């Protein structure tokens, strides 16, 4: 699987008004998440910022599982778990996209 992923730019996002929701942070998070997924979600690349973005900053609202290791184990540690996580992520993004407001989530 290729580790190259699309590069999103801050100009493609709108600030949410929260420190974690600046266009720069959103672009950095999305690009890091796409690189991580393209590399097949290796444990050594699951960083604190990916964990925080997926569980704590409200980008997606996944359950935190109390810590980074618990989240990785529950969501990404096996091929079946990764497939379920990616499917849930795709469904959540598809379901929420029509109702997301630009100031909160930004536009891609």
N, C-alpha and C positions, 0 to 999 in steps of 0.2 A: 504494500500500500504506500502511496506517495506521501511524503511529509509536507509537501507544498500545499498551502491553502490560500484562498483569496485574502488579499489585504484590504481590510476596511479602514477608512480614514475618519478622523474625528468629525470632519465636515458632514459625514453621513448620519450623524447622531445629534440629538437635541439634549441639552442639559436638563436634568430632572429637578435641580434645585438642592439635591443632596450631594455631599462630598463624594460619595461613591458613584454618583451619576453624571459626572462630567463627560462631555463628548470624548475627551482623550482617554479617560479610564474605560469607558464603554468600548471604544475601538480596540484598546489594548487587550481587554478581557476577551472580546469576540475573537480576535486574531489568535490569542493564546489557546482558547478553547478549540478553535478549528484545527490548529496545529496538533494539539493533543489528540483529538479525535482521529485526524489523518494518520497519526503514528500508532493507532490502535490502542490508545489509552494506557500507555505503560506506567506502572506505579511510580517509577523514579521521576516521571514528568508531571505527576499530579501535585501541583504546588499549592501553597497556602492561598495564593491569590485566586487560583481556580476553585478551590474549595469554598473560599469566602464568596466568590461571585455566584456559585451555584446554590449555596445554602444560606448565606447570611445577608447579602446585599439586596436580595429581592429580585435579582435578574430573572430567576426562574422559580424560586420557592421550593426547591427540593428540601426534604427534611435533613437537618444537619447531622443526624446520627451521632451527636455529641462531640465528634472530633473528625479531623481529616482522615485518619486511618479507618475509623468506623464507616465513614461515608464511602471511601474507596472500596472497602470490603463489601458493603451492602449493595453498591451500585455498579461497580466496575471490575471486580476481581475475577470474574469468569466470562467466557464468551457469551453465555446466556444472560448474565446480568448486564453486560455491556449492551447487548442487543435490546433488552427491555428498557434500559436507561435511555438509549438513543431513540427508541420508539416513543417513549413517554415524552422526551424532549421535543421530538418532531410534532407529536400530537398537541402538546401544550402550546408550542409556537403557532401552529396552524389554527388552533381553536381561539387563541387570544389575539391574534394579529388584527382581526377586524375591529376589535374594541380597544386596542391599545392607543392611548393618546400620545401624540408626538412629544409633549413636554415630559412625559414620564419615561417612555421607552425609546424614543428617537425613531428615526426612519432609516431603513436600510435600502 
